[in-house]
Amino acid sequence: MRRGQRKGMPPFAAGLLSLVVLAVATYFGFTKAIPFQHHYTLQAVFPSANNIRKGSPVRIAGVNVGKVTGVGHVEAGQQAALVTMRIDKKGLPIHRDARLKIRPRIFLEGNFFVDVSPGAPSAPTVHDGDRIPINQTSSPVQLDQVLGALQAPTRADLQGLLHELSTVLSGAGGRGYNASIPYWKPAYRDSAIVADALQGTQDGDLSRYIDKAGATAQAIDRNREQLKSLVTDFDTTAAAFAVRDQQLSTAVAELPHTLQAGMPALAALNRSFPAVRGLIRAARPAVRSSGPALDAGTPFVRQARGLVSKPELRGLSHDLRPLVPSLTQLNVRSTPLYQQVSQASSCQNDVILPWTKDKIQDKTFPALGPVYEEATKPLPGLAGESRSGDANGQWFRVMVTTPKFAYPFGTDKYFLTGQPLQGVNPPTPKNHARPPLRADVPCETQQPPDLRTMPDPAPQGTPIAAPSAAAETQALQKTVDFLRKDIKAQGLGLKVSDVPATAKELAR
């Protein structure tokens, strides 16, 4: 060691280290937090800040678990305050149903703190940076607010209310009030049952009930005079019931016996409903057409009224007397006919007419209209097939094109087409047999025919090479010769021309 060298830390270094230690100690003393570390933050919207400020404590059950780090407005011009808090680890977790209140730290006035109720453990937890809505927060009521609520008019109304209440409860009113107390328990219990039933059994029942109740109230409001009459008549009816309260009590006591005797009758009536529904369904077409029938029959009834008058009735009865036995026999013999007519009418109304309103489903050749429209479209073509003619008789022309595909047609024949077949629709029935016809099953109980089909695949065709002009002319001549020979063999007076049709003739 050299002479004169000092031992220990230099004074400058010691002073700098002391300043650093003092600064760290001061920071921890005031902030009580580790720097450069992320803390759990929580925001809450309060109706009013109530002098809560930055640094105010946050407590759970009286224990400090954090502090307020910021206070601001949710939106400019609004009283609602947005309070930002830093929550320590010991104050976690906080659930979504948590409630926050601003409470005073000193009696009457003074500093405030945020009291946190963390919520139920079964509820989801609040994440870092989330916000508690205003409906889960509250602010304390200040003394000036309490005094401001009891102004002179309010105090006068409260005095009047207490005076009238004392007048009502004095004497007979008080005795009646005391006598009604035993009925409170069943009244509250039954009201709770009714309120629970009004909620419904499924989601949305109560909202639909409120919606329909509003529509009902509007309908009642549109008939105000009738509503007044209803209230007046109800008062009269209630007064009549009050006068006959003993008889009403006796009638109510007999209701269980009446219901016991009426249940079998109601059950029998319920069993008869299917047959009644069938009768109604069968009678509906007749009822719908009865209006025009009655209008058409009214003139006949007017004329018949003169025939059945007293001067005419005797002679008419004498003339109709020989016809009555025959009419009776006709009615008896017509019963089987009317039964068949009834079955045919039911089949027409329940099966045939719904089927005619159906639409054929075909992707390749879609139908433009229902069956009753599409079924009549081929008739004009069939009726006008042989309508053209001249002095030599009727004639028709067949357009012949060059075949491009050949399909087997039997054992030794082929069917020629200009375009390839796309499929077979409707498909060939299985086993090539028609569905069985059940004569013992009523037609109206059957389902209408289903027009939806799955086309069968087209048969395997063979492409035909395009013939030469000479071969095409030769084939056309052979076709014409074959037609002439066939027409002559059948003894028909038709002529076959090999002159090509013009564009004007085809358009006509």
C-alpha positions as CSV (number, residue, x, y, z in Angstrom):
1,M,0.0,0.0,0.0
2,R,1.3,3.4,-0.9
3,R,1.8,6.0,1.7
4,G,-0.9,8.6,1.8
5,Q,-3.7,6.4,0.1
6,R,-7.1,6.8,1.7
7,K,-9.1,3.7,2.8
8,G,-12.9,3.2,2.1
9,M,-15.4,4.8,-0.4
10,P,-14.8,8.2,-1.8
11,P,-17.1,10.9,-0.3
12,F,-18.7,11.7,-3.7
13,A,-19.7,8.1,-4.3
14,A,-21.0,7.8,-0.8
15,G,-23.1,10.9,-1.1
16,L,-24.5,9.8,-4.5
17,L,-25.4,6.3,-3.1
18,S,-27.2,8.0,-0.1
19,L,-29.2,10.2,-2.5
20,V,-30.3,7.1,-4.5
21,V,-31.3,5.2,-1.4
22,L,-33.2,8.2,0.0
23,A,-35.1,8.6,-3.3
24,V,-36.1,4.9,-3.5
25,A,-37.2,5.1,0.2
26,T,-39.2,8.2,-0.5
27,Y,-40.9,6.7,-3.6
28,F,-41.9,3.5,-1.7
29,G,-43.1,5.6,1.2
30,F,-45.5,7.6,-0.9
31,T,-46.5,5.2,-3.7
32,K,-46.2,1.9,-1.9
33,A,-45.8,0.2,-5.4
34,I,-43.1,-1.4,-7.4
35,P,-42.2,0.7,-10.4
36,F,-42.4,-0.5,-14.0
37,Q,-44.9,-3.2,-13.1
38,H,-48.5,-3.6,-14.6
39,H,-51.3,-3.3,-12.0
40,Y,-54.9,-4.7,-12.2
41,T,-57.2,-1.7,-13.1
42,L,-60.9,-1.5,-12.9
43,Q,-63.3,1.2,-14.1
44,A,-66.8,2.1,-12.8
45,V,-69.4,4.6,-13.8
46,F,-71.0,6.4,-10.9
47,P,-74.0,8.8,-11.0
48,S,-71.9,11.4,-9.3
49,A,-68.2,11.7,-8.2
50,N,-69.1,13.1,-4.8
51,N,-65.7,14.6,-4.1
52,I,-64.0,11.3,-4.8
53,R,-60.5,12.2,-6.0
54,K,-57.3,10.6,-7.1
55,G,-55.6,8.7,-4.3
56,S,-58.9,7.9,-2.4
57,P,-58.8,4.3,-1.0
58,V,-60.7,1.3,-2.3
59,R,-61.9,-1.1,0.4
60,I,-63.5,-4.5,0.6
61,A,-65.1,-5.3,3.9
62,G,-63.2,-2.3,5.5
63,V,-59.8,-3.5,4.2
64,N,-57.8,-1.3,1.8
65,V,-57.3,-3.3,-1.5
66,G,-56.4,-0.4,-3.8
67,K,-56.8,3.2,-4.6
68,V,-58.4,5.6,-7.1
69,T,-56.0,6.5,-10.0
70,G,-58.3,8.7,-12.0
71,V,-61.6,10.6,-12.0
72,G,-63.3,12.0,-15.2
73,H,-66.6,12.5,-17.0
74,V,-68.1,9.7,-19.2
75,E,-69.1,12.4,-21.7
76,A,-68.8,16.1,-21.7
77,G,-71.7,17.9,-20.1
78,Q,-72.9,14.9,-18.2
79,Q,-72.9,14.4,-14.4
80,A,-72.0,10.8,-14.5
81,A,-68.3,10.2,-13.5
82,L,-65.9,7.5,-14.7
83,V,-63.7,6.4,-11.8
84,T,-60.5,4.3,-12.6
85,M,-59.1,2.2,-9.7
86,R,-56.1,0.1,-9.2
87,I,-56.8,-3.1,-7.3
88,D,-54.2,-5.1,-5.4
89,K,-53.8,-8.8,-5.7
90,K,-55.4,-9.4,-2.3
91,G,-58.6,-7.7,-3.5
92,L,-59.1,-10.2,-6.4
93,P,-61.2,-11.7,-7.9
94,I,-64.0,-9.3,-8.6
95,H,-67.1,-10.8,-10.3
96,R,-69.4,-9.2,-12.9
97,D,-72.3,-8.8,-10.5
98,A,-70.1,-6.7,-8.1
99,R,-71.5,-3.5,-6.6
100,L,-69.6,-0.4,-5.8
101,K,-70.6,2.5,-3.5
102,I,-69.0,5.8,-2.7
103,R,-69.1,6.2,1.1
104,P,-67.9,9.0,3.5
105,R,-64.9,8.3,5.6
106,I,-65.8,10.9,8.3
107,F,-69.2,11.4,9.9
108,L,-71.5,13.8,8.0
109,E,-68.9,15.2,5.6
110,G,-65.3,14.7,4.7
111,N,-63.2,12.4,2.5
112,F,-64.8,9.5,0.6
113,F,-63.7,6.0,-0.4
114,V,-65.0,3.3,-2.8
115,D,-66.6,0.4,-1.1
116,V,-66.6,-2.8,-3.3
117,S,-68.8,-5.8,-2.9
118,P,-67.0,-8.4,-5.0
119,G,-70.1,-10.3,-6.0
120,A,-71.1,-14.0,-6.1
121,P,-68.4,-16.6,-6.6
122,S,-70.5,-18.4,-9.2
123,A,-70.6,-15.3,-11.5
124,P,-67.9,-14.7,-14.2
125,T,-64.9,-12.6,-13.1
126,V,-64.1,-9.1,-14.3
127,H,-61.0,-8.8,-16.5
128,D,-58.3,-6.2,-16.2
129,G,-59.5,-2.9,-17.6
130,D,-63.2,-3.8,-17.7
131,R,-65.9,-1.4,-16.7
132,I,-68.7,-1.7,-14.1
133,P,-72.0,-0.2,-15.4
134,I,-73.9,2.6,-13.6
135,N,-76.7,0.3,-12.6
136,Q,-74.3,-1.5,-10.3
137,T,-72.9,1.6,-8.6
138,S,-74.4,4.2,-6.2
139,S,-73.4,7.5,-4.6
140,P,-74.1,8.6,-1.0
141,V,-77.0,10.9,-0.3
142,Q,-75.7,14.3,1.0
143,L,-77.3,16.2,3.9
144,D,-78.3,19.1,1.6
145,Q,-80.1,16.6,-0.7
146,V,-82.1,15.3,2.3
147,L,-83.0,18.9,3.4
148,G,-83.8,19.9,-0.2
149,A,-86.3,17.0,-0.6
150,L,-88.5,18.3,2.2
151,Q,-89.5,21.8,0.9
152,A,-92.5,23.6,2.2
153,P,-95.0,22.2,-0.3
154,T,-93.7,18.7,0.3
155,R,-93.9,19.0,4.1
156,A,-97.5,20.4,3.7
157,D,-98.5,17.4,1.5
158,L,-96.9,15.0,4.1
159,Q,-98.8,16.7,6.9
160,G,-102.1,16.4,5.0
161,L,-101.4,12.7,4.2
162,L,-100.7,11.9,7.9
163,H,-103.8,13.9,9.0
164,E,-106.1,12.0,6.5
165,L,-104.4,8.7,7.5
166,S,-105.2,9.4,11.2
167,T,-108.8,10.2,10.2
168,V,-109.2,7.0,8.3
169,L,-107.7,4.8,11.0
170,S,-109.7,6.3,13.8
171,G,-112.9,4.6,14.9
172,A,-114.5,2.0,12.6
173,G,-111.7,2.5,10.0
174,G,-109.0,1.3,12.5
175,R,-111.2,-1.6,13.5
176,G,-111.7,-2.6,9.9
177,Y,-108.0,-2.3,9.2
178,N,-107.2,-4.6,12.2
179,A,-109.8,-7.0,11.0
180,S,-108.2,-7.2,7.5
181,I,-104.8,-8.2,8.8
182,P,-105.5,-12.0,9.0
183,Y,-106.3,-11.9,5.3
184,W,-103.0,-10.3,4.3
185,K,-101.1,-13.6,4.4
186,P,-103.3,-15.5,1.9
187,A,-103.7,-12.4,-0.3
188,Y,-99.9,-11.9,-0.6
189,R,-99.4,-15.6,-1.1
190,D,-102.0,-15.9,-3.9
191,S,-100.7,-12.6,-5.4
192,A,-97.2,-14.1,-5.5
193,I,-98.6,-17.3,-7.2
194,V,-100.4,-15.2,-9.8
195,A,-97.3,-13.0,-10.4
196,D,-95.2,-16.1,-10.9
197,A,-97.7,-17.6,-13.3
198,L,-97.8,-14.4,-15.3
199,Q,-94.1,-15.0,-16.2
200,G,-95.2,-17.9,-18.3
201,T,-93.6,-21.3,-18.9
202,Q,-91.3,-20.3,-21.8
203,D,-89.0,-17.5,-22.7
204,G,-90.9,-14.5,-24.1
205,D,-94.3,-15.5,-22.6
206,L,-94.4,-12.4,-20.4
207,S,-93.4,-10.0,-23.2
208,R,-96.0,-11.5,-25.6
209,Y,-98.6,-11.1,-22.8
210,I,-97.7,-7.5,-22.3
211,D,-97.7,-6.9,-26.1
212,K,-101.2,-8.4,-26.4
213,A,-102.4,-6.6,-23.3
214,G,-101.4,-3.3,-24.9
215,A,-103.4,-4.2,-28.0
216,T,-106.4,-5.2,-25.9
217,A,-106.2,-1.9,-24.0
218,Q,-106.1,0.0,-27.2
219,A,-109.2,-1.9,-28.5
220,I,-111.0,-1.1,-25.2
221,D,-110.0,2.5,-25.5
222,R,-111.5,2.8,-28.9
223,N,-115.0,1.9,-27.4
224,R,-115.1,4.3,-24.5
225,E,-118.9,4.6,-24.4
226,Q,-119.2,0.8,-24.3
227,L,-116.6,0.7,-21.6
228,K,-118.5,3.2,-19.5
229,S,-121.6,1.0,-19.9
230,L,-119.6,-2.1,-19.0
231,V,-118.5,-0.5,-15.7
232,T,-122.0,0.7,-14.9
233,D,-123.6,-2.7,-15.7
234,F,-120.9,-4.5,-13.8
235,D,-121.7,-2.3,-10.7
236,T,-125.4,-3.3,-11.2
237,T,-124.5,-6.9,-11.6
238,A,-122.3,-6.9,-8.5
239,A,-125.1,-5.2,-6.5
240,A,-127.5,-8.0,-7.6
241,F,-125.0,-10.6,-6.5
242,A,-124.6,-8.9,-3.2
243,V,-128.3,-8.9,-2.5
244,R,-128.5,-12.6,-3.3
245,D,-125.2,-13.6,-1.5
246,Q,-126.8,-16.5,0.3
247,Q,-128.2,-18.0,-2.9
248,L,-124.8,-17.4,-4.6
249,S,-123.0,-19.2,-1.8
250,T,-125.4,-22.2,-2.2
251,A,-124.9,-22.2,-6.0
252,V,-121.1,-22.2,-5.6
253,A,-121.3,-25.1,-3.1
254,E,-123.2,-27.1,-5.7
255,L,-120.5,-26.5,-8.5
256,P,-118.4,-29.5,-7.5
257,H,-121.4,-31.9,-7.9
258,T,-122.3,-30.2,-11.2
259,L,-118.7,-30.6,-12.5
260,Q,-118.7,-34.3,-11.4
261,A,-121.8,-35.0,-13.3
262,G,-120.7,-32.9,-16.3
263,M,-117.3,-34.4,-16.8
264,P,-118.6,-37.6,-18.5
265,A,-120.8,-35.5,-20.8
266,L,-117.9,-33.3,-21.7
267,A,-115.8,-36.4,-22.4
268,A,-118.5,-37.8,-24.7
269,L,-118.7,-34.5,-26.4
270,N,-115.0,-34.4,-26.9
271,R,-115.1,-37.9,-28.5
272,S,-117.7,-36.7,-31.0
273,F,-115.6,-33.8,-32.3
274,P,-113.7,-35.8,-34.9
275,A,-116.9,-36.9,-36.6
276,V,-118.2,-33.3,-36.3
277,R,-115.0,-31.9,-37.9
278,G,-115.5,-34.4,-40.8
279,L,-119.1,-33.3,-41.3
280,I,-118.0,-29.6,-41.2
281,R,-115.2,-30.3,-43.8
282,A,-117.6,-32.1,-46.1
283,A,-120.3,-29.4,-45.7
284,R,-118.0,-26.5,-46.2
285,P,-118.2,-26.5,-50.1
286,A,-122.0,-26.7,-50.0
287,V,-122.2,-23.9,-47.5
288,R,-120.0,-21.7,-49.6
289,S,-122.2,-22.3,-52.7
290,S,-125.4,-21.9,-50.7
291,G,-125.4,-18.1,-51.1
292,P,-125.7,-18.0,-54.9
293,A,-128.1,-21.0,-54.8
294,L,-130.4,-19.1,-52.4
295,D,-130.2,-16.0,-54.5
296,A,-131.1,-18.0,-57.6
297,G,-133.9,-19.8,-55.8
298,T,-135.6,-16.7,-54.3
299,P,-137.7,-15.9,-57.5
300,F,-138.9,-19.5,-57.5
301,V,-139.9,-19.2,-53.9
302,R,-141.9,-16.1,-54.7
303,Q,-143.7,-17.9,-57.5
304,A,-144.2,-21.0,-55.3
305,R,-145.8,-19.0,-52.6
306,G,-148.7,-18.2,-54.8
307,L,-149.1,-21.9,-55.7
308,V,-149.4,-23.0,-52.0
309,S,-151.9,-20.3,-51.2
310,K,-155.3,-21.5,-49.9
311,P,-157.2,-21.2,-53.2
312,E,-154.5,-23.0,-55.2
313,L,-153.3,-25.5,-52.5
314,R,-156.4,-27.8,-52.7
315,G,-156.1,-28.3,-56.5
316,L,-152.3,-28.6,-56.3
317,S,-152.6,-31.3,-53.6
318,H,-155.1,-33.2,-55.7
319,D,-152.8,-33.1,-58.7
320,L,-149.7,-34.1,-56.7
321,R,-151.4,-37.0,-54.8
322,P,-150.5,-39.6,-57.5
323,L,-146.9,-38.5,-57.6
324,V,-146.2,-38.8,-53.9
325,P,-145.7,-42.7,-53.9
326,S,-143.5,-42.4,-56.9
327,L,-141.4,-39.7,-55.3
328,T,-141.0,-41.7,-52.2
329,Q,-139.7,-44.7,-54.2
330,L,-137.4,-42.4,-56.1
331,N,-136.0,-41.0,-52.8
332,V,-135.4,-44.5,-51.5
333,R,-133.8,-45.7,-54.7
334,S,-131.7,-42.6,-55.0
335,T,-129.9,-43.1,-51.7
336,P,-127.2,-45.4,-53.2
337,L,-126.7,-43.0,-56.0
338,Y,-126.3,-40.0,-53.6
339,Q,-123.8,-42.0,-51.6
340,Q,-121.7,-42.5,-54.7
341,V,-122.2,-38.8,-55.7
342,S,-121.1,-37.8,-52.2
343,Q,-117.9,-40.0,-52.5
344,A,-117.2,-38.5,-55.9
345,S,-117.7,-35.0,-54.6
346,S,-115.4,-35.6,-51.7
347,C,-112.8,-37.1,-54.0
348,Q,-113.1,-34.1,-56.3
349,N,-112.8,-31.6,-53.4
350,D,-110.1,-33.3,-51.3
351,V,-107.9,-35.0,-53.9
352,I,-108.5,-34.0,-57.5
353,L,-108.8,-30.2,-57.1
354,P,-105.7,-29.9,-54.8
355,W,-103.8,-32.0,-57.4
356,T,-104.8,-29.8,-60.3
357,K,-103.4,-26.8,-58.3
358,D,-100.1,-28.5,-57.9
359,K,-97.1,-27.8,-60.1
360,I,-94.9,-30.3,-61.9
361,Q,-91.3,-30.1,-60.6
362,D,-88.9,-30.7,-63.5
363,K,-85.5,-29.0,-63.6
364,T,-85.0,-29.6,-67.3
365,F,-88.4,-28.6,-68.6
366,P,-90.0,-26.6,-65.7
367,A,-93.7,-26.0,-65.8
368,L,-94.9,-22.4,-66.1
369,G,-98.2,-23.0,-64.4
370,P,-100.2,-25.5,-62.3
371,V,-101.6,-28.8,-63.7
372,Y,-105.0,-27.4,-64.7
373,E,-103.3,-24.8,-67.0
374,E,-100.6,-27.1,-68.4
375,A,-103.0,-30.0,-69.1
376,T,-104.9,-28.0,-71.7
377,K,-102.0,-26.7,-73.7
378,P,-101.6,-29.8,-76.1
379,L,-105.3,-29.6,-77.0
380,P,-105.1,-26.8,-79.6
381,G,-102.2,-28.6,-81.4
382,L,-104.1,-31.9,-81.5
383,A,-107.3,-30.2,-82.7
384,G,-105.5,-28.3,-85.4
385,E,-103.2,-31.1,-86.6
386,S,-105.3,-31.9,-89.7
387,R,-107.1,-28.6,-90.0
388,S,-105.2,-27.3,-93.1
389,G,-106.4,-28.4,-96.5
390,D,-107.1,-27.4,-100.1
391,A,-109.3,-28.7,-103.0
392,N,-107.6,-32.1,-102.9
393,G,-108.4,-32.6,-99.2
394,Q,-106.7,-32.2,-95.9
395,W,-102.9,-32.3,-95.7
396,F,-100.1,-31.9,-93.2
397,R,-96.3,-31.7,-93.4
398,V,-93.7,-33.4,-91.3
399,M,-90.3,-31.8,-90.8
400,V,-87.6,-34.4,-91.2
401,T,-84.1,-33.6,-90.0
402,T,-80.9,-35.5,-90.2
403,P,-80.6,-38.0,-87.3
404,K,-77.5,-37.8,-85.1
405,F,-78.2,-40.4,-82.4
406,A,-79.6,-43.9,-82.5
407,Y,-81.3,-45.6,-79.5
408,P,-82.5,-49.2,-79.3
409,F,-86.3,-49.6,-79.8
410,G,-87.2,-53.2,-79.3
411,T,-85.1,-56.1,-80.7
412,D,-84.3,-55.1,-84.2
413,K,-85.4,-51.4,-84.4
414,Y,-83.8,-48.1,-83.5
415,F,-85.2,-44.8,-82.5
416,L,-83.4,-41.8,-84.2
417,T,-83.1,-38.3,-82.7
418,G,-81.4,-35.1,-83.6
419,Q,-80.3,-34.4,-80.0
420,P,-79.2,-36.8,-77.2
421,L,-81.9,-37.9,-74.8
422,Q,-81.4,-36.3,-71.3
423,G,-83.4,-38.9,-69.3
424,V,-86.8,-40.6,-68.9
425,N,-89.4,-38.6,-66.9
426,P,-91.6,-39.8,-65.5
427,P,-89.6,-42.9,-64.6
428,T,-90.7,-46.4,-65.5
429,P,-92.7,-47.9,-62.6
430,K,-91.1,-50.7,-60.7
431,N,-91.9,-54.1,-62.1
432,H,-93.7,-52.2,-65.0
433,A,-97.0,-52.5,-63.0
434,R,-99.5,-49.8,-62.1
435,P,-100.2,-49.1,-58.4
436,P,-103.0,-51.3,-57.0
437,L,-106.5,-49.8,-57.2
438,R,-108.3,-50.3,-53.9
439,A,-112.1,-50.0,-54.5
440,D,-112.8,-50.5,-50.8
441,V,-110.8,-47.4,-49.7
442,P,-112.6,-44.0,-49.9
443,C,-110.9,-41.6,-52.4
444,E,-111.0,-38.6,-50.1
445,T,-108.8,-40.4,-47.5
446,Q,-106.0,-40.8,-50.1
447,Q,-103.1,-38.5,-50.5
448,P,-103.0,-36.3,-53.7
449,P,-100.5,-37.6,-56.3
450,D,-96.9,-36.5,-55.8
451,L,-95.7,-34.8,-59.0
452,R,-92.1,-34.8,-57.8
453,T,-90.0,-37.4,-59.7
454,M,-86.4,-38.5,-60.1
455,P,-85.8,-39.0,-63.8
456,D,-84.4,-42.3,-64.9
457,P,-81.1,-42.2,-66.8
458,A,-81.4,-42.0,-70.6
459,P,-80.7,-45.2,-72.6
460,Q,-77.3,-45.7,-74.1
461,G,-77.3,-44.1,-77.5
462,T,-74.9,-44.4,-80.4
463,P,-73.8,-41.2,-82.3
464,I,-74.3,-41.4,-86.0
465,A,-71.9,-39.8,-88.4
466,A,-73.2,-37.0,-90.6
467,P,-74.2,-38.5,-94.0
468,S,-73.1,-37.1,-97.3
469,A,-75.5,-34.9,-99.5
470,A,-76.1,-37.9,-101.8
471,A,-76.8,-40.3,-99.0
472,E,-79.2,-37.7,-97.3
473,T,-81.1,-37.2,-100.6
474,Q,-81.4,-41.0,-101.0
475,A,-82.6,-41.5,-97.5
476,L,-85.2,-38.7,-97.9
477,Q,-86.4,-40.3,-101.2
478,K,-86.8,-43.7,-99.5
479,T,-88.8,-42.1,-96.6
480,V,-91.1,-40.4,-99.1
481,D,-91.6,-43.7,-101.0
482,F,-92.3,-45.5,-97.7
483,L,-94.9,-43.0,-96.7
484,R,-96.7,-43.1,-100.1
485,K,-96.8,-46.9,-100.0
486,D,-98.1,-47.0,-96.4
487,I,-100.8,-44.3,-97.1
488,K,-101.9,-46.2,-100.2
489,A,-102.1,-49.5,-98.3
490,Q,-104.4,-47.9,-95.7
491,G,-106.7,-46.5,-98.4
492,L,-106.2,-42.9,-97.4
493,G,-106.6,-40.0,-99.9
494,L,-103.5,-38.3,-98.8
495,K,-100.6,-37.1,-100.9
496,V,-96.9,-37.0,-100.1
497,S,-94.8,-34.2,-101.6
498,D,-91.0,-34.2,-101.6
499,V,-90.8,-30.5,-102.3
500,P,-89.1,-28.7,-99.2
501,A,-91.3,-26.3,-97.3
502,T,-90.5,-22.6,-97.6
503,A,-89.8,-20.3,-94.6
504,K,-93.1,-18.5,-95.2
505,E,-95.0,-21.7,-95.1
506,L,-93.3,-22.8,-91.8
507,A,-94.0,-19.5,-90.2
508,R,-97.7,-19.7,-91.2
